[in-house]
Amino acid sequence: MIEVQTAARLHLGLLDNNGELGRLYGSIGLAVDRPKILLRASPCDGLRVEGPERERVALYARRFIGAFGFPRGARLELISAIPAHVGLGSGTQLALAVGSALARLARRRLPARLIALAVGRGWHSGVGITTFQYGGFVLDGGRRIASGRAGARRLDRSGIPPVLFRQPMPKSWYFVLAIPETDPGLSGKREADAFTRLPAAPPALVGAISRVLLIQMLPALVERDAAEFGRALTRIQCMVGDCFASVQGGRFASPAARDMVDCMLASGAAGIGQSSWGPAVYGLVEGRAGARRLFETARSRLDALGGGRVLLVRPRNCGARIREPDGPGRVSPGPGGAQGAV
């Protein structure tokens, strides 16, 4: 039996929805320690899928087997899942968990990027793929525009966005994660349609986002300055939210999301944001005592807004754990072997 455990990611924003320089998007994100996926795979005649998310698990399994021709059969059991369509990257983590389990079941070593391409993930962001491999904070360089014209939005789909920067996150940083009980975030065809309807961002706005990232956010992360990192995060989130306002209804995806980030900022969060299309929003705080206070405040406020889920999470600085519980021990897709092989 093969067991794969991976966890959610927070998406901190897309950098460039202009494309004049021949690339689109570019994204920032980081791995957090929960919610988690736990998937088990064992040999079987044919394909059997058990547990929650059966349709998605089966879809990714069929795509993987169709692309690589192995294994001939498998029993896949999803023990725990990341909530779907709330902005925590559940699709990419689940797809890579399925593909990695099937590859290991067949005693094959495949780069995570090949698995992602085979199962149809990583079209707009490479953050989820890299956090699956290594964890930590990730910056990717976006996708080439195949036609060379920004307005066409015809992207080069032959690879995944290149990783430009990866850094472990300080262990003393926490995120209070709030998931309001509202409509789910965009995904699948709705997400693809939304990207086609996005207006091109003004070059000056793209330049401002990139400047804050390069001159404020990244130095603050390296210097472990939570306050400065949080200020940069909030600035980037507000600018990115304005870029997406025309397709998500405002700077944030819902009135509840906007209320929650305002509440967390007013209650001591160093920085705030919405993860991907939401509805999940988060507040950064340093130190466990402050994190617990912010958690309690956020929980009370979310209850007053109609309910939802609040989690206190920490950055995760390691990749997915892939192991054989009855075998020789832990195997992880880190840099110790062939890079990204799983």
Long-range contacts (C-beta under 8 A, 24 or more apart in sequence): 1-40, 1-41, 1-42, 1-324, 1-325, 1-326, 2-40, 2-41, 2-42, 2-101, 2-104, 2-105, 2-322, 2-323, 2-324, 3-38, 3-39, 3-40, 3-41, 3-101, 3-321, 3-322, 3-323, 3-324, 3-325, 4-37, 4-38, 4-39, 4-40, 4-41, 4-97, 4-100, 4-101, 4-320, 4-321, 4-322, 5-36, 5-37, 5-38, 5-39, 5-320, 5-321, 6-36, 6-37, 6-93, 6-96, 6-97, 6-132, 6-319, 6-320, 6-321, 7-31, 7-32, 7-33, 7-34, 7-35, 7-36, 7-37, 7-82, 7-93, 7-316, 8-32, 8-34, 8-35, 8-36, 8-82, 8-88, 8-89, 8-90, 8-93, 8-313, 9-88, 9-89, 9-92, 9-93, 9-127, 9-128, 9-131, 9-275, 10-88, 10-175, 10-177, 10-273, 10-275, 10-280, 10-282, 11-87, 11-89, 11-125, 11-127, 11-275, 11-276, 12-233, 12-236, 12-237, 12-273, 12-275, 13-209, 13-236, 13-237, 13-240, 13-273, 14-124, 14-125, 14-240, 14-243, 15-142, 15-206, 15-209, 15-210, 15-213, 16-142, 16-201, 16-206, 16-209, 16-210, 17-198, 17-199, 17-200, 17-201, 17-206, 17-243, 18-150, 18-200, 18-201, 18-202, 18-203, 18-206, 19-145, 19-150, 19-151, 19-153, 19-200, 20-150, 20-203, 22-144, 22-145, 22-148, 23-141, 23-142, 23-143, 23-144, 23-145, 24-142, 24-143, 24-145, 24-150, 24-153, 24-155, 25-124, 25-125, 25-142, 25-143, 25-161, 26-139, 26-140, 26-141, 26-142, 26-161, 27-124, 27-125, 27-126, 27-127, 27-139, 27-140, 27-142, 27-161, 28-127, 28-137, 28-138, 28-139, 28-213, 28-217, 28-236, 29-89, 29-125, 29-127, 29-128, 29-131, 29-137, 29-138, 30-127, 30-131, 30-136, 30-137, 30-138, 30-169, 30-315, 31-131, 31-135, 31-136, 31-138, 31-315, 31-316, 31-317, 32-175, 32-177, 32-313, 32-314, 32-315, 32-316, 33-313, 33-314, 33-315, 33-316, 34-311, 34-313, 35-80, 35-81, 35-82, 35-83, 35-88, 35-311, 36-80, 36-82, 37-78, 37-80, 37-81, 37-82, 37-90, 37-93, 37-94, 37-97, 38-78, 38-79, 38-80, 39-76, 39-77, 39-78, 39-79, 39-94, 39-97, 39-98, 39-101, 40-76, 40-77, 40-79, 40-101, 41-74, 41-75, 41-76, 41-77, 41-101, 41-102, 41-104, 41-105, 42-74, 42-75, 42-105, 43-71, 43-73, 43-74, 43-75, 43-105, 44-73, 44-74, 44-75, 45-73, 46-73, 47-73, 47-74, 47-76, 48-74, 48-75, 48-76, 49-75, 49-76, 49-77, 49-78, 50-75, 50-76, 50-77, 50-78, 51-77, 51-78, 51-79, 51-81, 52-78, 52-81, 53-78, 53-81, 53-84, 53-94, 54-78, 56-84, 56-91, 56-94, 57-94, 57-98, 60-94, 60-95, 60-98, 60-99, 60-119, 61-98, 61-102, 63-118, 63-119, 63-120, 64-98, 64-99, 64-102, 64-103, 64-115, 64-118, 64-119, 65-102, 67-118, 67-119, 68-103, 68-108, 68-110, 68-118, 70-102, 70-106, 70-108, 71-102, 71-105, 71-106, 74-101, 74-102, 74-105, 76-101, 83-179, 83-309, 84-184, 84-187, 85-184, 85-185, 85-186, 85-187, 86-179, 86-184, 86-185, 86-278, 86-279, 86-280, 87-185, 87-274, 87-275, 87-276, 87-277, 87-278, 87-279, 87-280, 88-275, 88-276, 88-280, 89-127, 89-128, 89-131, 89-276, 91-121, 91-187, 92-116, 92-121, 92-122, 92-128, 92-129, 92-132, 93-128, 93-132, 93-320, 95-119, 95-120, 95-121, 96-121, 96-128, 96-129, 96-132, 96-320, 96-342, 97-132, 97-320, 99-342, 100-320, 100-322, 100-333, 100-342, 101-322, 103-342, 104-322, 104-324, 104-331, 104-342, 109-337, 109-338, 109-341, 109-342, 110-341, 110-342, 111-338, 111-339, 111-340, 111-341, 111-342, 112-333, 112-340, 112-341, 112-342, 113-159, 113-160, 113-340, 115-342, 116-160, 117-159, 117-160, 122-160, 122-161, 123-155, 123-157, 124-195, 125-161, 126-160, 126-161, 126-162, 126-163, 129-160, 130-163, 130-166, 131-316, 131-319, 132-319, 132-320, 132-333, 133-319, 133-320, 133-333, 133-334, 133-340, 133-342, 134-166, 134-318, 134-319, 134-334, 134-335, 135-168, 135-315, 135-316, 135-317, 135-318, 135-319, 136-166, 136-167, 136-168, 136-169, 136-315, 136-316, 136-317, 137-165, 137-166, 137-167, 137-168, 137-169, 137-221, 137-315, 138-163, 138-165, 138-166, 139-163, 139-164, 139-165, 139-166, 139-213, 139-218, 140-164, 150-200, 151-200, 153-195, 153-196, 165-218, 167-218, 167-221, 167-222, 168-315, 168-317, 169-221, 169-315, 169-317, 170-224, 170-226, 170-286, 170-315, 171-314, 171-315, 171-317, 172-226, 172-286, 172-287, 173-226, 173-284, 173-285, 173-286, 173-314, 173-315, 174-284, 174-285, 174-286, 174-287, 174-288, 174-290, 174-291, 174-312, 174-313, 174-314, 175-282, 175-283, 175-284, 175-285, 175-312, 175-313, 175-314, 175-315, 176-264, 176-269, 176-282, 176-283, 176-285, 176-291, 176-294, 176-295, 176-298, 176-310, 176-311, 176-312, 176-313, 177-280, 177-281, 177-282, 177-310, 177-311, 177-312, 177-313, 178-260, 178-264, 178-280, 178-281, 178-282, 178-283, 178-298, 178-302, 178-308, 178-309, 178-310, 179-279, 179-280, 179-308, 179-309, 179-310, 179-311, 180-254, 180-256, 180-257, 180-260, 180-279, 180-281, 180-302, 180-305, 180-306, 180-307, 180-308, 181-256, 181-306, 181-307, 181-308, 182-253, 182-254, 182-256, 182-257, 182-279, 182-308, 183-254, 183-279, 184-279, 185-253, 185-276, 185-277, 185-278, 185-279, 185-280, 186-247, 186-248, 186-277, 187-277, 191-277, 194-247, 194-248, 194-277, 197-246, 197-247, 198-243, 198-244, 198-246, 198-247, 199-246, 201-243, 205-239, 205-242, 205-243, 208-239, 209-236, 209-239, 209-240, 212-236, 212-239, 226-270, 226-284, 226-285, 226-286, 227-270, 227-286, 229-270, 229-271, 229-284, 230-269, 230-270, 230-271, 230-272, 230-284, 231-270, 231-271, 232-271, 233-270, 233-271, 233-272, 233-273, 233-284, 234-265, 234-271, 234-272, 234-273, 236-273, 237-271, 237-272, 237-273, 237-274, 241-274, 248-277, 248-278, 252-278, 252-281, 253-277, 253-278, 253-279, 254-278, 254-279, 256-302, 256-305, 256-306, 256-308, 257-281, 259-301, 259-305, 260-298, 260-301, 260-302, 260-305, 263-297, 263-298, 263-301, 264-294, 264-297, 264-298, 267-293, 267-294, 267-297, 267-298, 268-293, 268-294, 269-294, 279-308
